[in-house]
């Protein structure tokens, strides 16, 4: 069974901390994505990557960066966490055909 | 105009009835269409995808696509309490085989 694994299910961090969210997929997918999901706002795309070392900004990249050094791993970095980054973060991967995403189980991040 | 629009609900349907969920999209060249189910606190799970005009059936679920009207729907027959969830409509635009645009979701409640 295909899998997208996010390293933490729940995370609590302090304001100003640098935060790393890790995502690993075992499907050899080219494309990986980071979303955040907030009540009433739906899924918002932060960054995506269509190849190793390639990245593209999504709709809300401010305050975030990403790293993709290996095909299977896509990391989201909060450079200096703020309380408005408290959210559910979802990683997804997809191959280059017209099939849908597979999502990880999500990381609920709280910034205090 | 939002790229993918859904009624947020909640949509309340009695157990055993047919639940009908609707979605419209703005990019006429969109290639593929998806329905995701998301239980509270969980990540989205792909339940149906459709590429061609017409109906596609899988068990109790039927996806319907009308490209001329830019309209996608999901029918759930013999609704069960376990179908209570938020249903996300998603569309793969012509410009990208990778990126998927999500609607904000319809909350479905099946009452016993």
Interface residues (C-beta under 8 A of the other chain):
Chain A: X30 X31 X33 X40 X41 X42 X43 X45 X48 X50 X90 X94 X96 X97 X98 X99 X100 X101 X102 X103 X104 X105 X106
Chain B: X31 X32 X34 X36 X42 X43 X44 X45 X46 X49 X51 X88 X90 X92 X97 X98 X99 X100 X102 X103 X104 X105
